[in-house]
Amino acid sequence: MNKKELVECIAEAADISKAAAEKALNGTLAAIADTLKKGDKVTLVGFGTFSVSKRDARQGRNPQTGAAIKIPAKKVAKFKAGSKLSEAIN
């Protein structure tokens, strides 16, 4: 499912226009991104938790040359599925 299809599902389920559904989805995604950017986590009970994890700097290898390269530290987004979501997909 892509974003367009998700907007259509939201619009149908909430009985609103596609434009309103897209606006709501964009607002939700922006709020999640802003919260993660601040270093906080977003918990949607039953659905899951979005959080930020720090990945340490490490050594890697260039697969073409075999030369050692330094991979810098960075922050990555993580998602852990909640109990209701896990049950729904099993």
Backbone bond lengths (Angstrom), bond angles and torsions (degrees), N, CA, C in turn:
res aa  C-N    CA-C-N  psi(-1)  N-CA   C-N-CA  omega(-1)  CA-C   N-CA-C  phi
1 M - - - 1.451 - - 1.525 107.94 -
2 N 1.320 115.67 132.41 1.456 119.91 176.73 1.538 109.61 -102.74
3 K 1.323 116.10 -179.23 1.464 120.56 -175.34 1.528 111.96 -62.06
4 K 1.318 117.23 -40.30 1.461 120.77 -179.66 1.524 110.96 -61.35
5 E 1.324 116.21 -44.82 1.459 120.83 179.10 1.527 111.54 -65.63
6 L 1.335 116.35 -37.10 1.462 120.38 177.40 1.522 110.99 -65.05
7 V 1.325 117.18 -41.74 1.466 121.59 177.36 1.526 110.04 -60.49
8 E 1.327 117.10 -42.26 1.467 121.01 178.53 1.525 111.11 -62.71
9 C 1.322 117.82 -41.89 1.474 121.70 178.66 1.529 111.09 -64.56
10 I 1.327 116.85 -42.40 1.466 121.32 179.26 1.525 109.47 -63.71
11 A 1.330 116.49 -45.77 1.465 120.79 -178.66 1.527 110.69 -60.55
12 E 1.316 116.44 -42.35 1.463 120.68 -179.23 1.538 111.18 -69.00
13 A 1.326 116.70 -44.69 1.470 121.04 -177.62 1.525 112.13 -67.08
14 A 1.336 116.89 -36.56 1.464 120.69 -177.14 1.526 112.24 -94.60
15 D 1.336 116.67 -3.13 1.467 122.44 -178.61 1.531 111.24 55.36
16 I 1.349 114.51 50.25 1.464 121.65 177.13 1.524 108.03 -129.32
17 S 1.320 116.10 171.39 1.464 119.92 179.94 1.526 110.22 -72.05
18 K 1.329 115.15 159.54 1.459 119.99 177.86 1.526 110.81 -63.50
19 A 1.325 117.24 -35.51 1.461 120.98 179.26 1.523 110.83 -64.11
20 A 1.326 116.41 -42.75 1.466 120.37 178.72 1.524 110.72 -67.59
21 A 1.323 116.85 -38.45 1.464 120.83 178.71 1.524 110.84 -65.73
22 E 1.331 117.00 -40.29 1.462 120.63 178.71 1.522 110.49 -66.43
23 K 1.324 116.83 -40.09 1.467 121.48 177.69 1.534 110.55 -61.88
24 A 1.323 116.40 -43.27 1.465 121.27 179.00 1.527 111.04 -65.08
25 L 1.324 117.27 -43.46 1.460 121.35 179.41 1.525 110.61 -64.25
26 N 1.323 117.31 -46.15 1.463 120.89 179.23 1.529 111.00 -60.97
27 G 1.321 116.99 -40.10 1.460 121.18 177.91 1.520 111.69 -64.41
28 T 1.321 116.30 -41.30 1.464 121.04 178.51 1.525 110.99 -63.82
29 L 1.316 116.21 -46.92 1.467 120.32 -179.45 1.521 111.41 -64.55
30 A 1.330 117.56 -38.79 1.461 121.43 178.33 1.528 110.70 -65.75
31 A 1.332 117.10 -40.86 1.460 120.78 179.27 1.528 110.96 -64.51
32 I 1.329 116.88 -40.59 1.466 120.65 177.87 1.525 109.90 -64.21
33 A 1.326 117.21 -46.41 1.465 121.33 -179.48 1.528 111.42 -62.12
34 D 1.339 117.59 -43.08 1.468 121.18 179.61 1.526 111.36 -63.23
35 T 1.320 116.23 -40.92 1.466 120.44 179.56 1.521 110.94 -65.52
36 L 1.337 117.10 -43.21 1.462 120.62 178.32 1.523 111.14 -65.48
37 K 1.322 116.99 -36.44 1.457 121.70 179.31 1.528 111.09 -61.84
38 K 1.333 116.24 -33.01 1.467 121.49 178.11 1.524 111.73 -76.95
39 G 1.328 117.46 -9.86 1.456 121.68 -179.91 1.517 113.87 94.06
40 D 1.324 117.53 3.04 1.458 121.70 178.34 1.525 109.86 -87.93
41 K 1.329 116.17 173.69 1.460 119.49 176.76 1.516 109.85 -117.90
42 V 1.326 115.48 157.26 1.463 122.79 -179.95 1.523 107.48 -116.38
43 T 1.338 115.78 121.21 1.464 120.69 -179.71 1.522 109.28 -114.36
44 L 1.312 116.08 122.08 1.454 123.01 174.34 1.523 105.65 -110.18
45 V 1.332 116.01 101.25 1.462 121.62 -172.48 1.531 110.92 -53.17
46 G 1.323 114.89 127.66 1.457 121.52 -179.79 1.518 113.26 87.99
47 F 1.338 117.49 -27.67 1.463 120.64 -179.17 1.516 111.17 -92.85
48 G 1.337 116.83 -54.32 1.456 119.60 -179.97 1.506 112.82 160.37
49 T 1.332 114.87 -178.25 1.460 122.04 -177.52 1.523 109.95 -128.11
50 F 1.321 115.84 129.10 1.463 123.14 172.83 1.519 106.36 -97.08
51 S 1.337 117.25 134.24 1.459 120.51 179.27 1.523 109.19 -146.19
52 V 1.343 114.88 172.61 1.457 121.48 178.30 1.517 107.85 -114.81
53 S 1.316 116.36 136.23 1.455 122.19 178.84 1.522 108.16 -124.61
54 K 1.331 116.09 143.48 1.459 120.17 176.91 1.518 109.31 -92.52
55 R 1.309 115.53 131.26 1.459 121.11 176.47 1.529 106.51 -105.75
56 D 1.323 117.61 121.66 1.461 122.12 -177.51 1.523 111.51 -68.15
57 A 1.334 115.01 157.60 1.459 120.71 174.11 1.532 107.64 -66.27
58 R 1.321 115.78 147.24 1.459 119.01 -178.49 1.523 110.46 -152.41
59 Q 1.331 115.24 166.74 1.454 121.95 176.33 1.522 108.85 -89.65
60 G 1.308 115.64 140.86 1.451 121.47 176.06 1.512 109.89 -133.76
61 R 1.295 116.79 179.45 1.466 121.85 178.42 1.517 109.95 -127.59
62 N 1.312 116.51 136.97 1.454 122.26 172.79 1.527 106.13 -73.10
63 P 1.333 118.68 118.22 1.466 119.39 -176.09 1.524 114.37 -65.33
64 Q 1.321 117.62 -23.69 1.466 119.57 -179.16 1.523 112.12 -80.02
65 T 1.336 116.34 -41.67 1.469 119.73 -174.59 1.518 112.98 -106.72
66 G 1.319 117.12 -19.07 1.461 120.08 -177.16 1.513 112.98 81.09
67 A 1.339 116.62 0.01 1.462 120.89 -178.85 1.528 110.55 -70.51
68 A 1.332 115.05 144.11 1.460 120.22 178.41 1.527 108.93 -74.04
69 I 1.327 115.58 138.08 1.458 120.07 176.78 1.525 108.24 -130.30
70 K 1.315 115.33 154.78 1.454 119.90 178.97 1.527 108.37 -98.98
71 I 1.333 116.48 123.36 1.461 121.94 177.99 1.527 106.33 -98.20
72 P 1.328 117.39 119.85 1.476 119.74 -175.33 1.527 112.78 -71.74
73 A 1.318 115.28 158.87 1.466 121.28 175.88 1.520 108.37 -68.12
74 K 1.345 116.13 150.78 1.456 119.56 176.25 1.516 110.08 -159.51
75 K 1.303 115.03 164.95 1.456 121.46 176.70 1.522 108.43 -97.40
76 V 1.332 116.16 140.11 1.460 121.01 179.06 1.526 110.04 -129.15
77 A 1.309 116.11 147.22 1.462 121.48 177.34 1.518 109.06 -82.15
78 K 1.343 115.88 141.06 1.454 121.61 178.16 1.519 108.78 -127.84
79 F 1.330 115.82 152.76 1.455 121.30 175.30 1.508 108.40 -133.53
80 K 1.328 116.39 130.41 1.464 121.55 175.85 1.517 107.00 -118.63
81 A 1.317 116.21 120.06 1.464 121.47 -177.79 1.525 110.98 -66.13
82 G 1.336 115.29 141.90 1.454 121.80 176.62 1.519 111.38 -82.63
83 S 1.327 115.62 174.12 1.467 120.71 -174.76 1.525 113.06 -64.21
84 K 1.331 117.65 -42.75 1.462 119.83 -178.15 1.527 111.34 -66.86
85 L 1.321 116.87 -38.91 1.471 120.59 177.52 1.519 109.79 -65.74
86 S 1.323 117.36 -43.93 1.462 120.91 179.01 1.515 111.49 -60.51
87 E 1.318 116.94 -42.15 1.468 120.79 178.96 1.524 111.34 -66.86
88 A 1.325 116.64 -37.41 1.465 121.09 -177.67 1.523 113.18 -65.66
89 I 1.327 117.50 -30.43 1.456 119.56 -176.98 1.521 112.89 -93.97
90 N 1.311 117.47 -7.72 1.471 120.36 178.17 1.496 111.81 -92.47
